[in-house]
């Protein structure tokens, strides 16, 4: 089993569920550092712990161990959204405009290939 991929999967579904490591740890009756270590593949979770994590994230175990992600971009989009929240509305608008220009450039050059 690929425990690095498992940790990434747990983190992905935790973000999708909008849960912190503390939230998951509380539901699994373990320490936050234990969840952190599992997500970072420093500790191999027991089957019992894997079941608890899956239940906390409202997913099946097969979803946690499956590396074929349908929407891996959700992790990045959520992270970007959270990072943008610390900026003023005016700054967020500027960032979005810059991102749109960047995407326009990518699309323009993609058409040339």
N, C-alpha and C positions, 0 to 999 in steps of 0.2 A: 504494500500500500504506500502511496505517495503522501506522506504526512505534511509536507510543505503545501501540496495542493489542497489537502483537507483543511489546513489552517486558513488558507486563502478563501476557501469555500465558506467556512464558518464566518469569517469576517465579512464576506460578501452578503450572506444572508442576514447577518446581524445588522449591517448597514441598511439593507432593504427593509428590515423590520423596524428600523429606526430605534435600535437598542444600543446601549453602551455596554462595554464589557462588565461594568458593575451590575447592570440590569440582568445580564445573562448569568453572572456568577450568583446573584441572589436567587434567581429561579432554580439554579442547579445546586444550590446549597454548597458552594465552594468559594474559594477566594478569587478575587479579581486577578491576582497574579497567576493563578492556575489557568484561567481562561486566556490570559495574555500568552502564557507559555505554550498552550495548545495552538493558538493562532500563529505563533512564531515557530512551530514545530520543534520546540525545545522539550516537550513532554508528549508522550503518546497517551491519548485518552483511553480509559477502559471502555468496554462496550456499554456499561451502565452510564458512564459520563457522556458518551456519544448520544445515547438515547435521551438523556436529560437535556443536552444542548439542542438536539433536533426538536424536542418538544418545546423548549423555550423559544426557538426560532420559528415554530409552526411549519416545519418542513419534515419530510421523511429522511431517513438516514441515507437512502440511495441518492437523494438530491445533494447531500453533503459530500458524498464520495465521488459523485459524477463530475468529471472535469470538462464535460461538454456544456459550457455555459451558454444560455440563450441570450442573455443580456449583461455581459460583463461590464458594459459601459455604465451601468447603474451606480457602481461603486464610485467611479470617477465623477459622474454628474452630481452625486450627492455630496462628495467631498468639495467639489468646486462651488456648489451652492452654499455650503456651510462657510467656506472661506470668504465668499462674496458678502455674506451677511455682516461682516465686521466693517465694511466700507459704507460710506454715505451713498444715498441714492444717486447723486451726481457722479460719483466715482464709479458706481456699478454700471451706469449708462455708458460712461467712457470705455470701460472694460468690455462691455457687450459690443460696442461699436468697433473696437479693435479686433475682437474675436470675429465679427462679421467680415471685416476687411481681410483678415487672415484666411477665413474659409473661402472668400471670393477668389483670393489668389490661388489657393489650392485647387479649386474647381476650374479656374482658368487654365492652369498648367496641366491639369489632368486631361483636359480636352485635347491638348496638343500631343499627348503621348500616343 
